[in-house]
Amino acid sequence: MGNKLLIRAYNVGCGDCIYVRIPDANDGFHILIDCGKKGGTELLKQAIQHMEQHLLPAGEKPGNKRLDLIVATHRHEDHIKGFDPEWFKKIEVKNVWLSQALDPNHPQAEKSNALHAFATTAMRRLADSGQALSPQAELLTSL
């Protein structure tokens, strides 16, 4: 099975935690894209434990596992809350890719920050408008 592409989207509630294995000659290339959720962390912890126990290959140190790449797409808790160092103690992470939006001082973050500020202002105005909102719009304004 290690010679086939595998994509697993863990059910963590309102959030993202996606594991990808790309076949190669070295037990595959293993990626974790985001690891977060709104609310508690139990489902995130279970997802990391499952990945460690069943999907990742052995690391360089005995008893460790190898994760070739972590991708954090942006800084919302439903994408990064689960990157708890305690949960990754026995996982050797080789590379980490962060969006420029994770560093608000990065030169490339200017447009991301401007878009975020615009969306935040628009959502606050909508929330303060007194209009009846759909459940989806209420969720968006609460974020």
URVENPE-V916242 format. One record per backbone hydrogen bond with DSSP energy under -1.0 kcal/mol. NH is the residue of the N-H (numbers start at 0). CO is the residue of the C=O. If there is no record, write none. Layout:
nh = {NH;NH}
co = {CO;CO}
This chain:
nh = {3;5;7;9;11;14;15;17;18;19;20;21;28;30;31;32;33;34;35;36;37;44;45;46;47;48;49;50;51;52;53;54;55;58;63;64;65;66;68;69;70;71;78;79;80;81;82;83;86;90;91;93;96;98;101;102;105;108;112;113;114;115;116;117;118;119;120;121;122;123;124;125;126;127;137;138;139;140;141;142}
co = {0;20;18;16;9;12;77;32;7;30;5;28;21;19;68;17;70;78;15;76;13;40;41;42;43;44;45;46;47;48;49;50;50;63;60;89;56;91;29;94;31;96;75;75;76;34;79;81;83;87;64;66;69;71;98;99;102;105;108;109;110;111;112;113;114;115;116;117;118;119;120;121;122;123;133;134;135;136;137;138}
